[in-house]
Amino acid sequence: MVLGFFFNHLQDHGLEDYKGALLILATYPLLQFLFWVFHGTARVIERTNAYYILKNFRTDLFDTLTGLPLKWHKDNHSGGTMSRLEKASAALKGFSDEGFMYHEVIVKFLGSLIALFVISLYTGLVLLGFGFLAALVIFRFDKLLLLYTKQINEKFHLYDATFYDYVLNMQTVITLRLEKLARNETVNRIFSALPIWKKNAKVNEVKWFLLTMVVAFSMFISISLYLYGQVSAGQVLLLGTLVALYEYVQRFLGVFFDLAWKYENLVHYTADIDSIEPIWQASKAFGVRKTLGMIPSDWKNIACISSTKMKLITSTH
């Protein structure tokens, strides 16, 4: 938008009022500074909070495992359990550490859409229609990808159980000369996930192809409609307005690439966190969850960061 005003000012006044044009351009670094005043502070709070979330999550998991009876531990390989814990912990850390990106998508979407409506109502409506089509492609394909990802995770839990078992007993493997047998078994385990892995890869690439084509056609149609409207009305085509329109069209359409990428991450996070569902089910069956992870009825503090003397307080309602 700043560049749009800058070019329009130059087109209307030329270099006679270059000081005014430079004054407009000077607002760009000022806006960037103000952005980082708020964004940088919020990111420090968010990442610190993510640390405490991870710590509490892993502590609660440890307490849950120690509360399960020995029979459950005998029936469930420790290597597979470790695999589930690592995947779930990494997924929760990734989500809580990058939460700002999901808000960023919403802000970019709304900001770009409002700017497009201001510049050209018809262009904004056309892009909104293409946006719904792009979102439909993303959600439909990622629903299938979530299923494949969960199946892949289960295969890798079995592989990890075998791999960790041999690593933890490496002295026995070497002493009994079981290296070749152990290697073959681990390779067979990891190859068992290959058919689903290929299906996942093909579906994912089809999704990105369709999304790219939707975005490409929407870019062409929206800019063409704006140019046709200006020419048909006999209006002067302002270079700055055209530049601003192009930038906001790009930003608006870029939102759907961001959405596809970040929603894909959410799919993986969901599948990884669901890896510990057998542990939660066992804890409920054996009554472990009745004493662990309970939130006090009068809770107020959702985080207490003693190192920076910050507290995030919320009401009980």
C-alpha positions in Angstrom: 0.0 0.0 0.0 2.9 2.4 0.8 4.5 1.7 -2.6 1.1 2.3 -4.3 0.8 5.7 -2.7 4.4 6.4 -3.5 4.0 5.6 -7.3 0.7 7.4 -7.5 2.3 10.5 -6.0 5.1 10.4 -8.5 2.7 9.9 -11.4 0.5 12.9 -10.3 3.3 15.3 -9.3 6.4 14.1 -11.0 9.7 15.0 -9.4 8.6 18.5 -8.5 7.3 17.2 -5.2 9.9 14.4 -4.6 10.1 15.4 -0.9 6.4 14.4 -0.5 7.1 11.1 -2.3 10.1 10.4 0.0 7.9 11.3 3.1 5.4 8.7 2.0 8.2 6.1 1.4 9.6 6.8 4.9 6.5 5.4 6.5 7.6 1.9 5.4 10.5 1.5 7.8 8.4 3.1 10.5 5.7 0.5 10.1 8.3 -2.3 10.2 9.7 -0.9 13.4 6.2 -0.7 15.0 5.5 -4.2 13.8 8.6 -5.7 15.5 7.9 -3.8 18.8 4.8 -5.9 19.2 5.8 -9.0 17.2 9.2 -9.5 18.9 7.8 -9.1 22.4 4.9 -11.5 21.7 7.3 -14.1 20.2 9.4 -14.1 23.4 6.3 -14.7 25.5 5.0 -17.4 23.1 8.3 -19.3 22.9 8.7 -19.2 26.7 5.2 -20.4 27.1 5.9 -23.2 24.6 8.8 -24.4 26.8 6.5 -24.7 29.9 3.9 -26.5 27.8 6.5 -29.0 26.7 7.8 -29.4 30.2 4.4 -30.0 31.7 3.4 -32.4 28.9 6.5 -34.6 29.3 6.2 -34.5 33.1 2.6 -35.6 32.9 3.5 -38.4 30.4 6.2 -39.6 32.8 3.8 -39.6 35.7 1.2 -41.4 33.6 3.7 -44.1 32.6 4.9 -44.7 36.1 1.3 -45.0 37.2 0.6 -47.8 34.7 0.9 -51.4 36.0 3.9 -53.6 35.1 1.7 -55.9 33.0 1.0 -53.0 30.6 4.7 -52.3 30.3 5.4 -56.0 29.6 2.7 -56.0 26.8 4.0 -52.8 25.2 7.6 -52.5 24.0 9.5 -49.7 25.6 11.0 -48.8 22.2 7.5 -48.3 20.7 6.5 -46.2 23.7 9.6 -44.0 23.4 8.7 -43.5 19.7 5.2 -42.4 20.6 6.4 -40.0 23.3 9.0 -38.4 21.0 6.6 -37.9 18.2 3.9 -36.4 20.4 6.3 -34.1 22.3 7.9 -32.8 19.1 4.4 -32.2 17.6 3.2 -30.3 20.7 6.5 -28.2 20.8 6.2 -27.4 17.1 2.6 -26.3 17.4 3.0 -24.2 20.5 6.3 -22.7 19.3 4.8 -21.6 16.0 1.3 -20.5 16.9 1.9 -17.0 15.6 2.0 -18.3 12.1 -1.6 -19.4 12.2 -2.7 -16.0 13.4 -0.5 -14.5 10.7 -2.5 -16.4 8.0 -5.8 -15.0 9.4 -4.4 -11.4 9.5 -3.0 -11.6 6.0 -6.2 -13.0 4.7 -8.5 -10.3 6.2 -6.0 -7.4 5.6 -5.5 -8.3 1.9 -9.2 -8.9 1.3 -10.2 -5.5 2.8 -7.5 -3.8 0.7 -8.7 -5.6 -2.5 -12.3 -4.5 -1.8 -11.2 -0.9 -1.4 -9.2 -1.0 -4.7 -11.7 -3.0 -6.7 -14.9 -4.6 -5.3 -15.3 -7.0 -8.2 -11.7 -8.2 -8.1 -12.1 -8.8 -4.4 -15.3 -10.9 -4.9 -13.7 -12.9 -7.7 -10.6 -13.7 -5.5 -12.8 -14.6 -2.6 -14.6 -17.2 -4.8 -11.3 -18.6 -5.9 -10.2 -18.6 -2.3 -13.0 -20.8 -1.2 -12.2 -23.2 -4.1 -8.5 -23.3 -2.9 -9.5 -24.0 0.7 -11.8 -26.8 -0.5 -8.9 -28.4 -2.3 -6.7 -28.1 0.8 -9.1 -29.5 3.3 -10.4 -32.4 1.1 -6.9 -33.7 0.3 -5.5 -33.2 3.8 -8.3 -35.2 5.3 -6.9 -38.2 3.3 -3.3 -37.3 4.1 -4.1 -37.4 7.8 -5.3 -41.0 7.5 -2.1 -41.9 5.6 0.1 -40.1 8.1 -1.4 -42.0 11.0 -0.8 -45.3 9.2 2.8 -44.4 8.5 3.3 -43.4 12.1 2.1 -46.8 13.3 4.5 -48.5 10.9 7.4 -46.4 12.3 6.4 -47.1 15.9 6.9 -50.8 15.1 10.2 -50.1 13.4 11.4 -47.9 16.4 10.5 -50.6 18.8 12.7 -53.1 17.0 15.5 -50.6 16.4 15.7 -49.4 20.0 15.6 -53.0 21.2 18.7 -54.0 19.2 20.5 -50.7 20.1 19.9 -51.2 23.8 21.1 -54.8 23.6 23.9 -54.2 21.1 26.5 -56.1 23.2 24.3 -59.2 23.0 23.8 -58.7 19.2 27.5 -58.4 18.6 28.4 -61.3 21.0 25.9 -63.7 19.4 26.8 -62.4 15.9 23.3 -61.4 15.2 24.3 -58.2 13.2 22.9 -59.4 9.8 19.7 -60.8 11.3 19.1 -57.5 13.3 19.9 -55.4 10.2 17.5 -57.3 8.0 14.7 -57.1 10.5 15.0 -53.4 10.9 15.2 -52.8 7.2 12.1 -55.0 6.6 10.3 -53.0 9.3 11.1 -49.6 7.8 10.2 -50.8 4.2 6.8 -51.9 5.4 5.8 -48.2 5.5 6.9 -47.6 1.8 3.6 -48.4 0.1 1.6 -46.0 2.3 4.5 -43.5 2.0 4.2 -43.5 -1.8 0.5 -43.0 -1.7 0.9 -40.1 0.7 3.5 -38.5 -1.6 1.3 -38.8 -4.7 -1.8 -37.4 -3.0 0.2 -34.6 -1.6 1.7 -33.6 -5.0 -1.7 -33.7 -6.7 -3.0 -31.4 -3.9 -0.2 -28.9 -4.6 -0.6 -29.1 -8.3 -4.4 -28.3 -8.1 -3.7 -25.5 -5.6 -1.1 -24.0 -7.9 -3.4 -24.0 -10.9 -6.3 -22.4 -8.9 -3.9 -19.6 -7.7 -2.5 -19.1 -11.2 -5.9 -18.8 -12.9 -7.2 -16.5 -10.1 -4.2 -14.2 -10.6 -4.8 -14.0 -14.3 -8.5 -13.5 -14.1 -8.5 -10.9 -11.3 -5.9 -8.7 -12.9 -7.5 -9.0 -16.3 -10.9 -8.0 -14.9 -9.5 -4.9 -13.3 -7.7 -3.8 -16.4 -10.8 -4.4 -18.5 -13.0 -2.5 -16.1 -10.6 0.5 -16.1 -10.3 0.6 -19.9 -14.1 0.1 -20.4 -14.8 3.0 -18.1 -12.3 5.2 -19.8 -10.5 5.9 -16.6 -6.8 6.7 -16.2 -4.8 3.7 -15.1 -2.7 4.8 -12.1 0.5 2.9 -11.9 0.6 2.9 -8.1 -2.9 1.5 -7.9 -2.0 -1.3 -10.3 1.1 -2.1 -8.3 -0.8 -2.1 -5.0 -3.5 -4.3 -6.6 -0.9 -6.8 -7.8 0.8 -6.9 -4.5 -2.4 -7.5 -2.6 -3.5 -10.1 -5.1 -0.2 -11.9 -4.6 -0.4 -11.6 -0.8 -4.0 -12.8 -0.8 -3.2 -15.8 -3.0 0.0 -16.4 -1.0 -2.2 -16.9 2.0 -3.5 -20.1 0.5 0.0 -21.5 -0.1 0.7 -20.6 3.6 -2.6 -22.2 4.6 -1.8 -25.4 2.6 1.7 -25.6 4.2 0.6 -24.8 7.7 -2.5 -27.0 7.6 -0.3 -29.8 6.3 1.9 -29.2 9.4 -1.2 -29.4 11.5 -2.1 -32.7 9.9 1.3 -34.1 10.9 1.1 -32.6 14.4 -2.4 -34.2 14.9 -1.2 -37.6 13.7 1.9 -37.4 15.9 0.0 -36.3 19.0 -2.6 -39.1 18.4 0.3 -41.5 18.6 0.0 -41.5 22.4 -3.7 -42.3 22.3 -3.1 -45.9 23.4 -1.2 -44.6 26.5 -4.1 -42.3 27.4 -6.6 -45.1 26.9 -4.6 -47.4 29.1 -4.3 -44.7 31.8 -8.0 -44.2 31.8 -8.7 -48.0 31.9 -6.3 -48.4 34.9 -7.6 -45.2 36.7 -4.3 -43.3 36.4 -5.9 -40.2 34.8 -8.2 -39.7 37.8 -5.3 -38.4 39.8 -3.0 -36.9 37.1 -3.5 -33.8 35.0 -6.5 -32.4 36.9 -7.0 -28.6 36.7 -8.0 -27.0 40.0 -11.5 -25.5 39.9 -10.2 -22.1 41.0 -7.3 -21.9 38.5 -6.1 -18.5 37.4 -2.5 -18.7 36.3 -2.0 -20.3 32.9 1.7 -19.5 33.0 4.2 -18.2 35.5 7.6 -17.2 34.0 9.8 -16.5 37.0 12.9 -15.7 34.9 11.3 -12.6 33.3 8.9 -11.9 36.2 5.9 -12.3 33.8 2.5 -13.7 34.6 -0.3 -14.4 32.3 -3.5 -14.1 34.3 -6.9 -15.1 33.1 -10.3 -15.0 34.9 -12.0 -18.2 36.1 -14.9 -17.5 33.8 
